[in-house]
Amino acid sequence: MDRGSKTEYRWLPNGQVALDEMLAAIDAAKSSIRMETYIFHPSSTAEQFLRALISACQRGVKARVLADGLGSFSLSDSYWAEFRAAGGQFRWFNPIGVRSMAIRDHRKITVCDEELAFIGGFNISSVYQGDGVQSGWRDLGLRLRGPLVPGLVKAFDEMFECADFKHKPFSRLRLSQRQKTVQAPEARLLLGAPGRNNAIKRSLRLDLRDARDVRIICAYFLPPWRMRRDLTRVARRGGKVTLILPMKTDVPMSRLAAQSFYRRLLIAGVEIYEYEPQILHAKLFLFDDVVYVGSANFDLRSLNLNYEICVRLSNPDLAREAREIFDRDLTFCQKIEYESWRKSRNLWERIKGRIAYWILARIDPYIALRQLE
């Protein structure tokens, strides 16, 4: 969708399109490039981005890159030597350490010349090369211009400055300064962070309260119990809730944990589908005519522990396009039927699901919150 020359929200329908457009924007940048990612994985794709960033620096563009210390653990610091020599700035967010391992920057932001931005689920890796059906992980994003871009610029700059990850004492009891909502016409930029009053979670719950048609595509599905209750309430009051979750995943424990409450969701009337062709990594939340897109999954880690970013768009045209994307993905899914699911769940499957749930919903949050004290 393009409304005039200054404001644009346009879907990046898969990882291939997203990476190609990001590279083109970096090649065309004239003054500045900001890139923030969870994973910058050494690969042919990463090499393309590195070469484009170095070339931008050599023509006088101010380029800065922020990568998460854990997500990009496979990348050595020396990888950035040539980029730094060309004038670029690179920082690790929260370098690996025993006392801060669990708090991560999961955001994906690229902004060129402070006017063109990209957000979504895709990292910098060759696994996203493809359409998500024939090849490559299934992912999704948004290209945007307009009033939300300055908020993205500010969000990056603040995170870049605090990349060494120094929290004040008792941070988990404080209202985080990085929990923010930036308002624009028909849109909100939602910045989630560890600590109380998560902006993304709060907004999702408010929209779920009155929603009639809920559609969610999610790679890692483990919402807090109140949000699971919100979903079942939509179904029980006559609304429709449809979930597209992964059949193939890069985090098997997450899938096991999600499956541990399939039965309760199905009984409540929630429809569950699993995406078959490729690994599912997309994040799309659609509540009637409200659309969320960004880095956050519908899980405890994204909604309570990680630094995340989402855009909330209240626009019928964009929602219609999102429904078309959802319906297309649905054609590549297998529906989970209650009776066949119940019969397939032997004791060992149930035990594995409960163990996975306990690790991800109890142990992981406990460790992360302790690291904020």
C-alpha positions in Angstrom: 0.0 0.0 0.0 1.3 3.4 -0.9 -0.5 6.6 0.2 1.3 9.4 -1.4 5.0 9.9 -1.8 5.9 10.2 1.9 4.1 7.3 3.5 4.4 3.7 2.4 3.7 0.3 4.0 4.5 -2.5 1.6 4.7 -6.2 2.4 7.9 -8.1 1.9 6.2 -11.5 1.1 9.2 -13.7 1.7 12.8 -13.7 2.8 14.2 -13.6 -0.8 12.3 -10.4 -1.6 13.2 -8.9 1.8 16.9 -9.5 1.5 17.1 -8.4 -2.1 15.3 -5.1 -1.3 17.5 -4.5 1.7 20.6 -4.9 -0.3 19.3 -2.6 -3.0 18.5 0.0 -0.4 22.0 -0.3 1.1 23.5 0.1 -2.4 21.5 3.2 -3.0 22.1 4.8 0.5 23.6 8.3 0.4 24.1 9.4 4.0 23.4 6.7 6.6 22.7 3.0 7.2 21.5 1.5 10.4 21.2 -2.3 10.7 20.2 -4.2 13.8 19.8 -8.0 13.7 19.7 -11.0 16.0 21.6 -13.3 13.6 24.3 -12.3 11.2 25.3 -15.7 10.1 28.5 -16.3 8.1 27.2 -17.3 4.6 27.1 -16.1 1.1 24.2 -13.8 2.0 26.1 -12.3 4.9 29.1 -11.8 2.6 26.8 -9.9 0.1 25.7 -7.6 2.9 29.2 -7.1 4.2 30.5 -6.1 0.8 27.5 -3.7 0.3 28.2 -2.1 3.7 31.9 -1.7 3.0 31.1 -0.2 -0.4 28.7 2.3 1.3 31.4 3.3 3.7 33.8 3.9 0.9 31.5 6.3 -0.8 31.1 8.3 2.4 27.9 6.7 4.0 27.9 6.5 7.8 27.1 2.8 8.4 26.4 1.2 11.8 25.6 -2.5 12.5 24.4 -4.0 15.8 24.2 -7.8 16.2 23.2 -9.8 19.2 26.1 -11.5 21.0 24.3 -14.8 21.3 22.3 -14.9 18.0 25.5 -14.1 16.0 27.8 -16.2 18.2 29.1 -18.1 15.1 30.6 -14.8 13.8 34.0 -13.8 14.9 34.8 -10.1 15.7 37.5 -10.2 13.1 34.8 -10.6 10.5 34.2 -6.9 10.8 37.8 -5.7 10.5 37.5 -4.5 6.9 34.1 -2.8 7.6 35.7 -1.0 10.5 38.7 -0.1 8.5 36.4 1.5 5.9 34.9 3.7 8.6 31.9 1.6 9.6 30.9 1.0 13.2 30.0 -2.4 14.5 28.9 -3.4 18.1 27.8 -6.6 19.8 24.7 -6.3 21.8 25.2 -7.9 25.3 28.5 -9.8 24.6 28.3 -13.3 25.9 28.7 -13.6 29.6 27.5 -15.9 32.3 25.5 -13.2 34.2 23.7 -11.8 31.2 23.3 -14.7 28.8 19.5 -14.9 28.8 18.5 -11.3 27.8 18.8 -10.8 24.1 18.2 -8.3 21.3 15.8 -10.1 18.9 14.9 -7.0 16.9 15.5 -6.8 13.1 15.7 -3.2 11.8 17.4 -1.7 8.7 17.0 2.0 8.0 18.7 3.8 5.1 19.1 7.6 4.9 16.6 8.0 7.8 13.7 7.6 5.4 13.4 4.0 4.2 13.1 1.1 6.7 12.7 -2.6 6.8 11.3 -4.7 9.7 10.2 -8.4 10.0 11.4 -11.8 11.1 14.3 -12.3 8.7 17.9 -12.3 9.9 21.0 -12.0 7.7 21.5 -15.6 6.6 21.3 -17.7 3.5 18.5 -19.8 5.0 16.0 -17.1 4.0 16.9 -17.2 0.3 13.8 -18.6 -1.3 10.0 -18.2 -1.4 9.4 -20.2 1.7 7.6 -22.9 -0.3 10.0 -24.4 -2.8 13.1 -23.3 -0.8 14.2 -21.1 2.1 12.6 -20.5 5.4 9.1 -19.0 5.3 9.3 -15.4 6.5 7.6 -12.1 6.2 8.3 -8.4 6.7 7.4 -4.8 5.9 9.0 -2.0 4.0 8.0 1.4 5.3 8.5 5.1 4.8 6.8 7.9 6.7 6.2 9.0 10.3 7.3 5.7 12.0 10.8 5.9 10.5 12.2 8.5 12.9 11.0 6.3 15.8 13.0 3.4 14.3 16.0 5.6 13.9 15.8 6.7 17.6 15.2 3.1 18.7 18.3 1.9 16.9 20.5 4.7 18.2 19.5 4.1 21.8 20.2 0.4 21.5 23.5 1.0 19.8 24.6 3.2 22.6 23.6 0.7 25.4 24.9 -2.4 23.5 27.2 -3.3 26.4 24.0 -4.2 28.4 24.4 -2.4 31.7 21.1 -2.5 33.7 20.3 -0.6 36.8 19.8 -2.7 40.0 16.4 -4.4 40.3 15.6 -3.7 36.6 12.9 -6.3 36.5 10.9 -4.3 39.1 11.2 -1.1 37.1 9.2 0.3 34.2 11.7 -0.1 31.4 12.7 3.1 29.6 12.8 1.1 26.4 9.1 0.0 26.7 7.7 2.5 24.3 4.8 3.2 22.0 5.3 5.7 19.2 2.1 7.0 17.7 1.5 7.9 14.1 -1.6 8.1 11.9 -3.1 4.6 11.5 0.0 3.1 13.1 2.0 2.5 16.2 5.6 1.5 16.7 5.8 -0.8 19.7 9.1 -1.4 21.4 9.2 -4.3 23.8 11.9 -4.9 26.4 12.6 -7.0 29.5 10.8 -5.8 32.6 7.3 -4.7 33.6 4.5 -3.4 31.3 5.7 -4.8 28.0 4.3 -2.5 25.2 3.8 -5.3 22.7 2.0 -7.6 25.1 -0.2 -4.8 26.4 -1.3 -3.8 22.9 -2.0 -7.4 21.8 -4.2 -8.0 24.8 -6.2 -4.9 24.3 -6.9 -5.8 20.7 -7.7 -9.4 21.6 -10.3 -8.3 24.0 -12.8 -7.2 21.3 -11.6 -9.1 18.3 -13.9 -11.3 16.3 -11.5 -12.7 13.7 -8.0 -13.6 15.0 -5.4 -15.0 12.6 -1.9 -15.7 13.8 1.2 -17.0 11.9 3.9 -17.7 14.4 7.2 -19.6 14.4 7.4 -20.0 18.2 4.1 -20.2 20.0 4.1 -20.1 23.8 1.9 -17.3 25.0 1.5 -16.5 28.7 -1.6 -18.2 30.2 -3.6 -15.0 30.2 -3.1 -14.6 26.5 -4.0 -18.2 25.9 -7.2 -17.5 27.9 -7.8 -14.4 25.7 -7.6 -16.6 22.6 -10.0 -19.2 23.9 -12.4 -16.4 25.0 -12.6 -15.1 21.4 -13.5 -18.6 20.2 -16.0 -19.3 23.0 -17.9 -16.0 22.4 -18.4 -16.9 18.7 -15.4 -15.4 17.1 -12.9 -17.3 15.0 -9.3 -18.0 16.0 -7.0 -19.6 13.4 -3.3 -20.4 14.1 -0.6 -21.3 11.6 2.2 -22.9 13.5 5.3 -24.8 12.3 5.4 -28.4 11.3 9.1 -28.0 10.6 11.1 -25.9 13.0 14.7 -24.9 13.9 13.8 -25.1 17.6 12.1 -28.5 18.3 11.7 -27.8 22.0 9.5 -24.8 21.2 7.2 -26.9 19.0 6.9 -29.6 21.7 6.0 -26.9 24.3 3.3 -25.4 22.0 1.8 -28.8 21.3 1.4 -29.4 25.0 -1.7 -27.2 25.0 -3.1 -28.0 21.5 -5.8 -30.1 23.1 -7.1 -27.3 25.3 -7.1 -24.9 22.4 -8.9 -27.3 20.1 -11.6 -28.0 22.7 -12.2 -24.3 23.0 -12.8 -24.0 19.3 -9.4 -22.6 18.1 -8.4 -23.9 14.7 -4.8 -25.0 14.4 -2.8 -25.6 11.2 0.8 -26.6 10.8 2.8 -25.2 7.9 4.4 -28.1 5.9 6.8 -27.1 3.0 9.6 -25.3 4.9 10.7 -24.1 8.3 8.2 -21.5 9.4 9.8 -18.3 10.8 7.2 -15.7 10.0 5.3 -13.5 12.5 2.0 -12.0 11.6 -0.9 -11.2 14.0 -4.2 -10.1 12.4 -7.1 -9.1 14.7 -10.0 -8.0 12.5 -8.6 -5.0 10.6 -5.6 -4.5 12.9 -2.2 -5.9 11.7 1.0 -6.6 13.7 4.3 -7.3 12.0 7.8 -7.3 13.3 10.3 -9.4 15.2 8.1 -10.6 18.1 6.7 -14.2 18.4 3.6 -15.0 20.3 5.7 -16.5 23.1 6.9 -15.8 26.6 10.4 -14.9 25.5 9.3 -12.3 23.0 6.6 -10.9 25.3 8.5 -10.8 28.6 12.2 -11.2 28.1 13.6 -10.1 24.7 14.1 -6.7 23.2 11.6 -6.8 20.3 9.9 -4.5 17.8 6.5 -4.5 16.2 4.4 -2.2 14.1 0.7 -2.1 14.7 -1.3 -0.9 11.7 -5.0 -0.1 11.7 -5.8 -0.1 8.0 -8.5 -2.1 6.1 -6.4 -2.3 2.9 -3.3 -3.6 4.6 -5.5 -6.0 6.6 -7.0 -7.3 3.4 -3.5 -7.9 2.0 -2.5 -9.6 5.2 -5.6 -11.9 5.0 -4.5 -12.8 1.4 -1.0 -13.7 2.7 -2.6 -15.8 5.5 -5.0 -17.6 3.2 -2.2 -18.4 0.8 -0.1 -19.9 3.6 -3.1 -21.9 4.8 -3.1 -23.8 1.5 0.3 -25.2 2.5 -0.8 -26.4 5.9 -2.2 -29.5 7.5 -5.1 -29.0 9.8 -4.9 -30.5 13.3 -8.2 -32.3 14.1 -9.1 -32.9 17.7 -9.9 -36.6 17.6 -6.8 -37.6 15.6 -4.6 -35.4 17.7 -5.9 -36.9 20.9 -5.3 -40.4 19.7 -1.8 -39.6 18.5 -0.6 -38.3 21.8 0.8 -41.2 23.7 2.2 -40.9 27.2 5.8 -40.2 26.0 4.6 -37.4 23.7 2.8 -35.8 26.6 5.8 -36.1 28.9 8.1 -34.5 26.3 5.7 -31.7 25.8 5.5 -31.0 29.6 9.2 -31.1 30.0 9.7 -28.7 27.1 7.0 -26.4 28.5 8.6 -26.4 31.9 12.0 -25.5 30.5 10.8 -22.7 28.3 7.9 -21.3 30.4 9.5 -21.7 33.9 13.3 -22.2 33.9 14.2 -19.9 31.1 12.1 -16.9 32.5 13.5 -17.5 36.0 17.1 -17.4 34.8 16.4 -14.3 32.6 14.6 -12.3 35.4 17.4 -13.2 37.9 19.9 -11.6 35.5 17.9 -8.4 35.6 18.2 -8.1 39.4 
